[in-house]
């Protein structure tokens, strides 16, 4: 086999390329609660790492050992793919071993800026997926304003709590170069507005005698209204609704959160329809005798997106019920009670909670904990299934961790740090 063929074998195994076609989660963040509530063991392993990257690293290391068995060495591009895969699998020990393998192979002259940057920063996944760029793309970066410029403006200005200025600059870039503002930029603006208007960042600016840096509490809602304006016509995603729900529930705006929860439910229902369509497409492909690989991949992604949407809705409903603070019992004949009722400020807790349970019955926890003026109650729906914990297996904590031991040498006692794997070898 020619030497260049091995490089071509590793190139399509680059994690930045593989996850686009093989990762059913499509890069979605998997919270610890999703592992408990959803059946996604085929996506991540017992330690919270994506099984795709772990299995991919094992295959790539096997190819590397086969090459070294022939007496050949790896080049810089091949080391880049291997280190990327090790970082994607959160295997820092393997990444260090690959870096030191260049010393053993006497190929340290490959250690250039790009490879060192991959070794240090690839775990953050800040670089773009394609590693080889044409000359036309390089020239185009300097001729046109790309979306990365908008992302850079948002990160630089919003990190200094200049939310309004960042929106103005992004809008100016969009109008000047006639390019639309990407949904990812709007999502970053929403997230930064929520972070800047919430503790601890808002508290830090107030203690620094710079309260003008703190945006208004309604900044997230204002940005949501701007992005859905016909001028921009951007439909919020479930992640954007999640930021909005956190902001509203954190400020106790329960009545204003319910309409957005209804809008998010429509997105969840649409995702369920996509899942059903993917099931029929997969079955039809199997019956036709054609290759069902792509149909299966689309079905797995639709299934994971449906499960993630259901988990988000269930989390928001649970937070909505737990965050409700009922007002003290009404006292008839008092002026304060009449004023609250006249202004419509008193939310009927006895009627509002069951109404929300009926409206979001498919997502509300069962039993649902709820506050009352005197304590907690649990609302149970006997017709809905109960979520009960099921014992799966026991996993001993055998991950590599530091253990402090005593080391006796020449009558002196010294403290050393050693990993648990090395301790097992020494014993």
Secondary structure, 3 states (H helix, E strand, C coil): CCHHHHHHHHHCCCHHHHHHHHCCCCCCCCCHHHHHHCCCCCCECCCCCEHHHHHHHHHHHHHHHHHHHCCCCCCHHHHHHHHHHHHHCCCHHHHHHHHHHHHHCCCHHHCCHHHHHHHHHHHHCCCCCCCCCCHHHHHHHHHCCCHHHHHHHHHHHHCCCCHHHHHHHHHHHHHHHCCCCCHHHHHHHHHHHHHHCCCCHHHHHHHCCCHHHCCCCCHHHHHHHHHCCCCCCCCCCHHHHHHHHHHHHHCCCHHHHHHHHHHHHHHHHHHHHHHHHHHHHHHHHHHHCCCCHHHHHHHHHHHHHHHHHHHHHHHHHHHHHHCCCCCCCCCCCCHHHHHHHHHCCCCCHHHHHHHHHHHCCCCCCCCEEEEECCEEEEECCCCCCCCCCCCCCCCCCCCCCEEEEEEEECCEEEEEEEEHHHHHHHC
